[in-house]
Every structure is written in structure tokens, then in C-alpha cells.
Amino acid sequence: MQAEVNGQTIELSEAGWLLNLDEWSEALAEKIAVNEQIPELTDEHWDIIRTAREYFQENGVVAEPRVFSKIMKERFGKDRSSQKYIYSLFPTGLIKCANKVAGLPRPKGCS
């Protein structure tokens, strides 16, 4: 699978995961989001994407949902930290959708 961004072809896995993490950009995130049935990324989407990317950059792994919810609660409050909230923005949740849009590696055991 491929995505065309600003005249550049970016390679994705068959499931739509970014193969070269260094090629991630906000423009690519928007393309991946459309593939994930998210027509537009709002500020709330970007808060999750940026938080997920920051966690990965600091820890070298993607955040587990429980840990991520705790971080979201600390940063944005209780109303924006639940799994229900994350699923309302990313249809298949943090692991399968938000991390994919954020250009993070596919967690083990995740399709």
C-alpha cells in the first residue's frame, strides 16, 4: 500500500501502517486518517496524535491504553481521557487507529 503526499510516495504496510517512521508528517497523517474512515482531523484528534507521538519518542514504545488514558487525564481532564472518548474520535481505538495515524509502529499482535 502507498500514500501520495506532496508529490512523494510513502510506503505503507498492507494494513496501512507506516513502514519508515521517519517519513511521518501531518499531511501523511491526514491521508492515513481518511483510510481509517476519519474524514477530518480536528484539534481533539491532534491532541491524541501528538500525545501518542510524544510518549513514543520519550519511551521507545507505544503507550498501552490504560497508561495513555492516565496521560490524557493529566493533560486534558477526565472528559477527554476515557477509552469511549478515544473511540469516538478513532473508530478502532488507540492501538489500531490513533497510533497508525500518528505514524507509530504496529504493536505486536495488532493487525
C-alpha positions in Angstrom: 0.0 0.0 0.0 1.2 3.5 -0.7 0.2 7.1 0.1 0.9 10.1 -2.1 1.9 13.2 -0.1 3.2 16.4 -1.6 4.4 14.5 -4.7 6.2 11.9 -2.7 5.2 8.2 -2.5 5.2 6.9 1.0 5.2 3.1 1.6 2.7 1.6 4.0 2.1 -2.0 5.0 -0.9 -3.9 3.6 -2.8 -2.8 6.8 -1.8 0.8 6.4 1.0 1.1 8.9 3.9 3.4 8.1 7.0 1.4 7.2 9.6 4.1 7.6 8.7 6.1 10.8 11.0 9.0 9.7 8.6 9.7 6.7 5.7 10.7 9.0 4.2 14.1 8.5 0.9 15.8 9.4 0.0 15.6 5.7 0.5 11.9 5.8 -1.5 11.6 9.0 -4.4 13.2 7.2 -4.1 10.6 4.3 -3.9 7.7 6.8 -6.9 9.1 8.7 -9.1 9.1 5.5 -8.1 5.4 5.0 -9.2 4.8 8.7 -12.7 6.3 7.9 -11.8 9.7 9.6 -12.7 12.3 7.1 -11.1 15.2 9.0 -8.7 15.5 11.9 -9.9 18.0 14.5 -7.9 19.7 17.3 -9.1 16.9 19.6 -7.7 14.3 17.1 -4.3 16.2 17.0 -4.2 16.3 20.8 -4.3 12.4 20.9 -1.9 12.1 17.9 0.7 14.4 19.4 0.4 12.9 22.9 0.9 9.4 21.4 3.9 10.5 19.4 5.5 12.3 22.5 5.0 9.1 24.6 6.7 7.0 21.9 9.6 9.5 21.5 10.2 9.5 25.2 9.8 5.8 25.9 10.6 4.0 22.6 7.3 2.1 22.7 3.6 2.9 22.1 1.5 3.6 25.2 -0.8 0.9 26.5 -4.4 2.1 26.6 -4.5 2.4 30.4 -1.3 4.4 30.5 -2.4 6.6 27.7 -5.8 7.3 29.4 -3.9 8.4 32.5 -1.7 10.8 30.5 -4.7 12.2 28.7 -6.5 12.7 32.0 -3.5 14.6 33.4 -3.2 16.8 30.3 -6.8 17.4 29.2 -9.1 16.3 32.1 -11.4 13.4 32.9 -13.8 14.0 30.0 -11.1 13.6 27.4 -9.3 10.5 28.8 -11.7 7.6 28.6 -11.5 4.8 26.1 -15.0 5.7 25.0 -13.8 9.2 24.2 -10.8 7.9 22.2 -13.1 5.5 20.3 -15.4 8.4 19.5 -12.6 10.0 17.5 -10.7 6.9 16.3 -13.2 4.2 15.3 -10.9 1.3 16.1 -9.3 2.8 19.1 -5.9 3.9 20.3 -3.9 0.9 19.3 -5.3 0.1 15.9 -6.2 3.6 14.7 -4.7 6.5 16.6 -1.2 5.0 16.6 -1.5 4.3 12.9 -2.5 7.9 12.1 0.3 9.1 14.4 2.8 7.1 12.3 3.9 4.9 15.2 5.0 1.3 14.8 2.4 -1.5 14.8 2.3 -3.1 18.3 2.9 -6.8 18.5 -0.3 -8.8 18.0 -2.1 -5.9 16.3 -3.4 -6.4 12.8 
